[in-house]
Amino acid sequence: MTSPAVHGDAVKLTSYFGERQRAEGRFAADALLDLYGRHQVATSVLLRGAEGFGARRHPSTDMSLTLSEDLPLAAVAVDSRTVIEPLVARAAQLTTSGLVTLERARLLRGDVRPEDVEAGLTALAGEGVHEETKLTVYLGRQERVGRVPAFMAVCDLLSRHGVAGATALLGVDGTAHGERQRAAFFSRNAETPMMLIAVGSGTTIGRVLPELGRLLRRPLLTLERVRICKRDGQLLCPPSTLPGTDPSGLPLWHKLMVYTSEGTLHDGQPAHRAIVRGLRAAGISGATTLRGMWGFHGDHPPHGDRLLQLGRRVPALTVVIDSAERIAAAFTVIDRFTAQAGLVTSETVPAIRLGADGLNPDDGGRA
């Protein structure tokens, strides 16, 4: 196993854009992941959304049977500040109509020792004692713990320790420990990346991490601060107020993440679809729903699709990123559709919206 490492200056770069968007004669997604592969980014993953809309308010959904749907994509890359920051401008060039965000994170890989966890949480705690912690675990698609898929084993561990919720998302491309791992049709795709996002108190996350490090063969994890706004219908706190920009001058926006399930219905339709339609009607700049393959939130046990099961029970994760003014309207919509179930979190992110000419903080984009 690799030696322990904690990167205090780690940065997470996330790009939200459309599946059919092209750059320099090919699909932007391929060009973006080629970029991360060439620079041997520690971890990156390309996620294909199930539903969403961007600044032009044009909805896209996997419910359609056409092959021309421009489904949303999210590409996440994490490494030290010295690796990620030089890639931001190029990533923006490749996704000229979309949204790019930067977030602070603590990157842990190799042996996860209690003192490493404590150092990471302490460094993040300066943003406020009210904040909870978001843990992201980067795994291989076919990675296993004994006879159990690793993402299921991790969810079971987190659920037993009382973590508020977790969602496993399947990737189609990315890098793992600096090596490109792309899904292929005739392949097991054992190392193709996937990510598992969990939210809980810093104390709970800190207690579970050493055990999680022992569970996985080559653990690669990030820690971030997050605020839990709602849990199982209970309003805990609204999104916080924001200054206009971060120290570097980038606009500061809110990111809301709504954890629901395909089986959670509102007026007969999945709650995440009702949320996206409500956000679009309210004039929000964009939203993206990512369908998970396994997970849990609240007191519900880990669940997902199984053979011989009637109806889908997979988790769904809806991401909304916008200015403080519009996020207040977005939260009102989300609050209405999560009156009985779901987990809602809020984060502060420096973000760049992109127009046809590239960097343009004031233009609209897909979220």
KOLLUMPA-572135 format. One record per residue (C-alpha): residue number from 1; z, x, y negated. Coordinates in steps of 0.1 Angstrom, whole numbers, plus 5000, padded with zeros to 4 digits. Layout:
BEGIN
@pos NUM&c3 Z&c1 X&c2 Y
...
***
This chain:
BEGIN
@pos 1&c3 5000&c1 5000&c2 5000
@pos 2&c3 4992&c1 5012&c2 4965
@pos 3&c3 5020&c1 5025&c2 4943
@pos 4&c3 5037&c1 5001&c2 4919
@pos 5&c3 5020&c1 4996&c2 4885
@pos 6&c3 5028&c1 4974&c2 4855
@pos 7&c3 5003&c1 4974&c2 4827
@pos 8&c3 5022&c1 4963&c2 4795
@pos 9&c3 4990&c1 4962&c2 4775
@pos 10&c3 4970&c1 4940&c2 4799
@pos 11&c3 4946&c1 4914&c2 4784
@pos 12&c3 4930&c1 4884&c2 4800
@pos 13&c3 4895&c1 4876&c2 4787
@pos 14&c3 4882&c1 4841&c2 4795
@pos 15&c3 4847&c1 4828&c2 4788
@pos 16&c3 4838&c1 4790&c2 4790
@pos 17&c3 4801&c1 4782&c2 4791
@pos 18&c3 4775&c1 4762&c2 4809
@pos 19&c3 4761&c1 4769&c2 4844
@pos 20&c3 4725&c1 4769&c2 4833
@pos 21&c3 4730&c1 4791&c2 4802
@pos 22&c3 4707&c1 4821&c2 4803
@pos 23&c3 4710&c1 4856&c2 4788
@pos 24&c3 4683&c1 4882&c2 4787
@pos 25&c3 4661&c1 4865&c2 4812
@pos 26&c3 4687&c1 4855&c2 4838
@pos 27&c3 4717&c1 4833&c2 4842
@pos 28&c3 4746&c1 4843&c2 4819
@pos 29&c3 4771&c1 4841&c2 4847
@pos 30&c3 4753&c1 4868&c2 4867
@pos 31&c3 4750&c1 4891&c2 4837
@pos 32&c3 4787&c1 4886&c2 4828
@pos 33&c3 4800&c1 4894&c2 4863
@pos 34&c3 4776&c1 4924&c2 4865
@pos 35&c3 4793&c1 4936&c2 4833
@pos 36&c3 4827&c1 4934&c2 4849
@pos 37&c3 4815&c1 4950&c2 4881
@pos 38&c3 4800&c1 4980&c2 4863
@pos 39&c3 4832&c1 4986&c2 4844
@pos 40&c3 4853&c1 4981&c2 4875
@pos 41&c3 4876&c1 4955&c2 4859
@pos 42&c3 4908&c1 4953&c2 4879
@pos 43&c3 4903&c1 4916&c2 4887
@pos 44&c3 4878&c1 4889&c2 4876
@pos 45&c3 4867&c1 4856&c2 4890
@pos 46&c3 4840&c1 4831&c2 4882
@pos 47&c3 4851&c1 4794&c2 4886
@pos 48&c3 4827&c1 4765&c2 4888
@pos 49&c3 4839&c1 4734&c2 4871
@pos 50&c3 4837&c1 4698&c2 4883
@pos 51&c3 4834&c1 4681&c2 4850
@pos 52&c3 4834&c1 4688&c2 4812
@pos 53&c3 4817&c1 4687&c2 4779
@pos 54&c3 4812&c1 4710&c2 4749
@pos 55&c3 4806&c1 4708&c2 4712
@pos 56&c3 4775&c1 4687&c2 4716
@pos 57&c3 4796&c1 4661&c2 4734
@pos 58&c3 4771&c1 4661&c2 4763
@pos 59&c3 4790&c1 4653&c2 4795
@pos 60&c3 4784&c1 4670&c2 4828
@pos 61&c3 4799&c1 4661&c2 4861
@pos 62&c3 4794&c1 4669&c2 4898
@pos 63&c3 4793&c1 4631&c2 4905
@pos 64&c3 4756&c1 4632&c2 4897
@pos 65&c3 4731&c1 4638&c2 4925
@pos 66&c3 4706&c1 4656&c2 4902
@pos 67&c3 4701&c1 4694&c2 4904
@pos 68&c3 4698&c1 4697&c2 4867
@pos 69&c3 4734&c1 4692&c2 4857
@pos 70&c3 4748&c1 4719&c2 4835
@pos 71&c3 4783&c1 4721&c2 4850
@pos 72&c3 4810&c1 4741&c2 4832
@pos 73&c3 4819&c1 4776&c2 4842
@pos 74&c3 4850&c1 4797&c2 4835
@pos 75&c3 4849&c1 4835&c2 4839
@pos 76&c3 4883&c1 4853&c2 4838
@pos 77&c3 4887&c1 4890&c2 4836
@pos 78&c3 4920&c1 4909&c2 4835
@pos 79&c3 4927&c1 4946&c2 4830
@pos 80&c3 4944&c1 4970&c2 4806
@pos 81&c3 4936&c1 4966&c2 4769
@pos 82&c3 4916&c1 4998&c2 4769
@pos 83&c3 4893&c1 4983&c2 4795
@pos 84&c3 4890&c1 4947&c2 4783
@pos 85&c3 4887&c1 4951&c2 4745
@pos 86&c3 4854&c1 4970&c2 4745
@pos 87&c3 4839&c1 4943&c2 4767
@pos 88&c3 4847&c1 4913&c2 4743
@pos 89&c3 4817&c1 4917&c2 4720
@pos 90&c3 4793&c1 4921&c2 4750
@pos 91&c3 4808&c1 4891&c2 4768
@pos 92&c3 4802&c1 4870&c2 4736
@pos 93&c3 4766&c1 4882&c2 4735
@pos 94&c3 4760&c1 4870&c2 4770
@pos 95&c3 4776&c1 4836&c2 4765
@pos 96&c3 4761&c1 4827&c2 4731
@pos 97&c3 4771&c1 4790&c2 4733
@pos 98&c3 4806&c1 4786&c2 4745
@pos 99&c3 4842&c1 4798&c2 4739
@pos 100&c3 4859&c1 4831&c2 4744
@pos 101&c3 4897&c1 4835&c2 4745
@pos 102&c3 4920&c1 4865&c2 4747
@pos 103&c3 4955&c1 4864&c2 4761
@pos 104&c3 4984&c1 4888&c2 4766
@pos 105&c3 4995&c1 4893&c2 4802
@pos 106&c3 5016&c1 4916&c2 4823
@pos 107&c3 4995&c1 4929&c2 4852
@pos 108&c3 5014&c1 4938&c2 4884
@pos 109&c3 4997&c1 4954&c2 4914
@pos 110&c3 5009&c1 4972&c2 4945
@pos 111&c3 5046&c1 4970&c2 4954
@pos 112&c3 5063&c1 4944&c2 4933
@pos 113&c3 5098&c1 4957&c2 4927
@pos 114&c3 5126&c1 4937&c2 4910
@pos 115&c3 5128&c1 4962&c2 4881
@pos 116&c3 5090&c1 4958&c2 4875
@pos 117&c3 5093&c1 4920&c2 4873
@pos 118&c3 5123&c1 4923&c2 4850
@pos 119&c3 5104&c1 4947&c2 4827
@pos 120&c3 5074&c1 4923&c2 4826
@pos 121&c3 5094&c1 4892&c2 4818
@pos 122&c3 5115&c1 4910&c2 4792
@pos 123&c3 5084&c1 4922&c2 4774
@pos 124&c3 5070&c1 4886&c2 4773
@pos 125&c3 5103&c1 4870&c2 4763
@pos 126&c3 5099&c1 4880&c2 4726
@pos 127&c3 5077&c1 4850&c2 4721
@pos 128&c3 5106&c1 4826&c2 4724
@pos 129&c3 5134&c1 4817&c2 4748
@pos 130&c3 5120&c1 4782&c2 4752
@pos 131&c3 5089&c1 4795&c2 4769
@pos 132&c3 5083&c1 4792&c2 4807
@pos 133&c3 5062&c1 4816&c2 4827
@pos 134&c3 5028&c1 4813&c2 4841
@pos 135&c3 5021&c1 4834&c2 4873
@pos 136&c3 4985&c1 4839&c2 4884
@pos 137&c3 4979&c1 4854&c2 4919
@pos 138&c3 4945&c1 4869&c2 4926
@pos 139&c3 4935&c1 4866&c2 4963
@pos 140&c3 4906&c1 4871&c2 4986
@pos 141&c3 4890&c1 4838&c2 4998
@pos 142&c3 4897&c1 4846&c2 5035
@pos 143&c3 4929&c1 4866&c2 5030
@pos 144&c3 4956&c1 4855&c2 5055
@pos 145&c3 4993&c1 4858&c2 5060
@pos 146&c3 4997&c1 4858&c2 5097
@pos 147&c3 4976&c1 4829&c2 5109
@pos 148&c3 4979&c1 4810&c2 5076
@pos 149&c3 4954&c1 4813&c2 5047
@pos 150&c3 4971&c1 4833&c2 5020
@pos 151&c3 4967&c1 4807&c2 4993
@pos 152&c3 4986&c1 4782&c2 5015
@pos 153&c3 5014&c1 4807&c2 5023
@pos 154&c3 5018&c1 4815&c2 4986
@pos 155&c3 5020&c1 4778&c2 4977
@pos 156&c3 5046&c1 4771&c2 5004
@pos 157&c3 5067&c1 4800&c2 4991
@pos 158&c3 5065&c1 4789&c2 4955
@pos 159&c3 5073&c1 4753&c2 4964
@pos 160&c3 5103&c1 4763&c2 4984
@pos 161&c3 5117&c1 4782&c2 4955
@pos 162&c3 5113&c1 4753&c2 4931
@pos 163&c3 5084&c1 4764&c2 4910
@pos 164&c3 5071&c1 4735&c2 4888
@pos 165&c3 5035&c1 4736&c2 4902
@pos 166&c3 5007&c1 4757&c2 4915
@pos 167&c3 4969&c1 4752&c2 4919
@pos 168&c3 4946&c1 4774&c2 4940
@pos 169&c3 4910&c1 4777&c2 4926
@pos 170&c3 4881&c1 4789&c2 4946
@pos 171&c3 4859&c1 4816&c2 4930
@pos 172&c3 4822&c1 4822&c2 4936
@pos 173&c3 4820&c1 4858&c2 4922
@pos 174&c3 4842&c1 4884&c2 4907
@pos 175&c3 4859&c1 4918&c2 4911
@pos 176&c3 4890&c1 4927&c2 4932
@pos 177&c3 4908&c1 4960&c2 4925
@pos 178&c3 4877&c1 4971&c2 4905
@pos 179&c3 4851&c1 4963&c2 4933
@pos 180&c3 4825&c1 4936&c2 4929
@pos 181&c3 4829&c1 4907&c2 4954
@pos 182&c3 4802&c1 4881&c2 4953
@pos 183&c3 4799&c1 4850&c2 4975
@pos 184&c3 4768&c1 4849&c2 4998
@pos 185&c3 4755&c1 4819&c2 5018
@pos 186&c3 4754&c1 4837&c2 5052
@pos 187&c3 4787&c1 4855&c2 5049
@pos 188&c3 4824&c1 4849&c2 5055
@pos 189&c3 4830&c1 4859&c2 5019
@pos 190&c3 4864&c1 4873&c2 5030
@pos 191&c3 4870&c1 4893&c2 4998
@pos 192&c3 4853&c1 4869&c2 4973
@pos 193&c3 4881&c1 4863&c2 4947
@pos 194&c3 4901&c1 4832&c2 4942
@pos 195&c3 4930&c1 4826&c2 4919
@pos 196&c3 4963&c1 4806&c2 4922
@pos 197&c3 4979&c1 4795&c2 4890
@pos 198&c3 5017&c1 4787&c2 4891
@pos 199&c3 5041&c1 4776&c2 4864
@pos 200&c3 5079&c1 4777&c2 4864
@pos 201&c3 5109&c1 4791&c2 4847
@pos 202&c3 5111&c1 4828&c2 4841
@pos 203&c3 5142&c1 4830&c2 4863
@pos 204&c3 5125&c1 4812&c2 4892
@pos 205&c3 5093&c1 4832&c2 4889
@pos 206&c3 5113&c1 4865&c2 4887
@pos 207&c3 5132&c1 4856&c2 4918
@pos 208&c3 5101&c1 4848&c2 4939
@pos 209&c3 5079&c1 4877&c2 4929
@pos 210&c3 5094&c1 4905&c2 4951
@pos 211&c3 5091&c1 4883&c2 4981
@pos 212&c3 5056&c1 4874&c2 4971
@pos 213&c3 5048&c1 4911&c2 4968
@pos 214&c3 5060&c1 4917&c2 5004
@pos 215&c3 5040&c1 4887&c2 5016
@pos 216&c3 5006&c1 4900&c2 5004
@pos 217&c3 4987&c1 4930&c2 5016
@pos 218&c3 4974&c1 4942&c2 4982
@pos 219&c3 4992&c1 4920&c2 4956
@pos 220&c3 4975&c1 4916&c2 4922
@pos 221&c3 4994&c1 4893&c2 4898
@pos 222&c3 4997&c1 4885&c2 4861
@pos 223&c3 5026&c1 4870&c2 4841
@pos 224&c3 5021&c1 4851&c2 4809
@pos 225&c3 5043&c1 4830&c2 4787
@pos 226&c3 5037&c1 4792&c2 4786
@pos 227&c3 5054&c1 4760&c2 4774
@pos 228&c3 5058&c1 4731&c2 4798
@pos 229&c3 5052&c1 4699&c2 4777
@pos 230&c3 5053&c1 4672&c2 4804
@pos 231&c3 5063&c1 4670&c2 4840
@pos 232&c3 5060&c1 4640&c2 4862
@pos 233&c3 5056&c1 4617&c2 4832
@pos 234&c3 5086&c1 4631&c2 4813
@pos 235&c3 5079&c1 4644&c2 4779
@pos 236&c3 5098&c1 4677&c2 4774
@pos 237&c3 5083&c1 4691&c2 4742
@pos 238&c3 5050&c1 4688&c2 4723
@pos 239&c3 5028&c1 4718&c2 4716
@pos 240&c3 5043&c1 4741&c2 4690
@pos 241&c3 5031&c1 4747&c2 4654
@pos 242&c3 5008&c1 4776&c2 4649
@pos 243&c3 5000&c1 4802&c2 4622
@pos 244&c3 4963&c1 4803&c2 4612
@pos 245&c3 4954&c1 4836&c2 4627
@pos 246&c3 4968&c1 4864&c2 4649
@pos 247&c3 4975&c1 4899&c2 4635
@pos 248&c3 4938&c1 4909&c2 4641
@pos 249&c3 4925&c1 4880&c2 4622
@pos 250&c3 4912&c1 4859&c2 4651
@pos 251&c3 4919&c1 4821&c2 4648
@pos 252&c3 4949&c1 4810&c2 4668
@pos 253&c3 4944&c1 4778&c2 4689
@pos 254&c3 4963&c1 4759&c2 4715
@pos 255&c3 4953&c1 4758&c2 4751
@pos 256&c3 4965&c1 4727&c2 4770
@pos 257&c3 4963&c1 4728&c2 4808
@pos 258&c3 4967&c1 4695&c2 4827
@pos 259&c3 4976&c1 4697&c2 4864
@pos 260&c3 4968&c1 4665&c2 4883
@pos 261&c3 4953&c1 4655&c2 4916
@pos 262&c3 4921&c1 4638&c2 4928
@pos 263&c3 4943&c1 4612&c2 4943
@pos 264&c3 4962&c1 4604&c2 4911
@pos 265&c3 4944&c1 4574&c2 4897
@pos 266&c3 4943&c1 4557&c2 4863
@pos 267&c3 4926&c1 4523&c2 4862
@pos 268&c3 4909&c1 4530&c2 4895
@pos 269&c3 4895&c1 4564&c2 4887
@pos 270&c3 4909&c1 4600&c2 4891
@pos 271&c3 4932&c1 4608&c2 4861
@pos 272&c3 4913&c1 4640&c2 4853
@pos 273&c3 4881&c1 4620&c2 4848
@pos 274&c3 4899&c1 4595&c2 4826
@pos 275&c3 4914&c1 4624&c2 4806
@pos 276&c3 4880&c1 4641&c2 4800
@pos 277&c3 4864&c1 4608&c2 4789
@pos 278&c3 4893&c1 4601&c2 4766
@pos 279&c3 4891&c1 4635&c2 4750
@pos 280&c3 4854&c1 4632&c2 4745
@pos 281&c3 4858&c1 4598&c2 4728
@pos 282&c3 4886&c1 4613&c2 4706
@pos 283&c3 4862&c1 4639&c2 4692
@pos 284&c3 4878&c1 4670&c2 4708
@pos 285&c3 4855&c1 4700&c2 4708
@pos 286&c3 4854&c1 4705&c2 4746
@pos 287&c3 4872&c1 4702&c2 4779
@pos 288&c3 4867&c1 4717&c2 4814
@pos 289&c3 4880&c1 4703&c2 4847
@pos 290&c3 4883&c1 4728&c2 4876
@pos 291&c3 4889&c1 4712&c2 4911
@pos 292&c3 4914&c1 4731&c2 4932
@pos 293&c3 4915&c1 4734&c2 4969
@pos 294&c3 4953&c1 4734&c2 4975
@pos 295&c3 4984&c1 4731&c2 4954
@pos 296&c3 5013&c1 4710&c2 4943
@pos 297&c3 5032&c1 4699&c2 4912
@pos 298&c3 5067&c1 4684&c2 4907
@pos 299&c3 5084&c1 4673&c2 4938
@pos 300&c3 5052&c1 4667&c2 4957
@pos 301&c3 5046&c1 4690&c2 4987
@pos 302&c3 5016&c1 4714&c2 4988
@pos 303&c3 4984&c1 4694&c2 4997
@pos 304&c3 4946&c1 4696&c2 4997
@pos 305&c3 4917&c1 4685&c2 5017
@pos 306&c3 4921&c1 4682&c2 5055
@pos 307&c3 4899&c1 4671&c2 5083
@pos 308&c3 4900&c1 4634&c2 5093
@pos 309&c3 4916&c1 4625&c2 5059
@pos 310&c3 4906&c1 4594&c2 5040
@pos 311&c3 4901&c1 4602&c2 5004
@pos 312&c3 4905&c1 4635&c2 4986
@pos 313&c3 4939&c1 4648&c2 4976
@pos 314&c3 4929&c1 4682&c2 4961
@pos 315&c3 4945&c1 4693&c2 4928
@pos 316&c3 4925&c1 4692&c2 4895
@pos 317&c3 4931&c1 4714&c2 4865
@pos 318&c3 4918&c1 4703&c2 4831
@pos 319&c3 4917&c1 4729&c2 4803
@pos 320&c3 4914&c1 4719&c2 4766
@pos 321&c3 4913&c1 4746&c2 4738
@pos 322&c3 4911&c1 4736&c2 4702
@pos 323&c3 4927&c1 4740&c2 4667
@pos 324&c3 4962&c1 4728&c2 4661
@pos 325&c3 4950&c1 4697&c2 4643
@pos 326&c3 4926&c1 4685&c2 4670
@pos 327&c3 4950&c1 4695&c2 4698
@pos 328&c3 4975&c1 4670&c2 4684
@pos 329&c3 4949&c1 4643&c2 4690
@pos 330&c3 4941&c1 4657&c2 4724
@pos 331&c3 4978&c1 4657&c2 4734
@pos 332&c3 4980&c1 4620&c2 4725
@pos 333&c3 4952&c1 4613&c2 4749
@pos 334&c3 4967&c1 4634&c2 4776
@pos 335&c3 5001&c1 4619&c2 4771
@pos 336&c3 4987&c1 4584&c2 4778
@pos 337&c3 4970&c1 4594&c2 4810
@pos 338&c3 4999&c1 4614&c2 4824
@pos 339&c3 5025&c1 4587&c2 4819
@pos 340&c3 5036&c1 4587&c2 4856
@pos 341&c3 5025&c1 4620&c2 4871
@pos 342&c3 5011&c1 4654&c2 4863
@pos 343&c3 5021&c1 4687&c2 4847
@pos 344&c3 5010&c1 4696&c2 4811
@pos 345&c3 5015&c1 4731&c2 4796
@pos 346&c3 5007&c1 4746&c2 4763
@pos 347&c3 4998&c1 4782&c2 4753
@pos 348&c3 4987&c1 4799&c2 4721
@pos 349&c3 4955&c1 4818&c2 4724
@pos 350&c3 4933&c1 4838&c2 4700
@pos 351&c3 4898&c1 4823&c2 4704
@pos 352&c3 4862&c1 4827&c2 4693
@pos 353&c3 4838&c1 4798&c2 4694
@pos 354&c3 4802&c1 4808&c2 4698
@pos 355&c3 4770&c1 4794&c2 4684
@pos 356&c3 4734&c1 4802&c2 4692
@pos 357&c3 4736&c1 4833&c2 4670
@pos 358&c3 4767&c1 4848&c2 4688
@pos 359&c3 4801&c1 4853&c2 4672
@pos 360&c3 4809&c1 4823&c2 4650
@pos 361&c3 4846&c1 4813&c2 4648
@pos 362&c3 4837&c1 4781&c2 4630
@pos 363&c3 4810&c1 4768&c2 4653
@pos 364&c3 4816&c1 4744&c2 4682
@pos 365&c3 4816&c1 4754&c2 4718
@pos 366&c3 4825&c1 4744&c2 4753
@pos 367&c3 4861&c1 4746&c2 4762
***
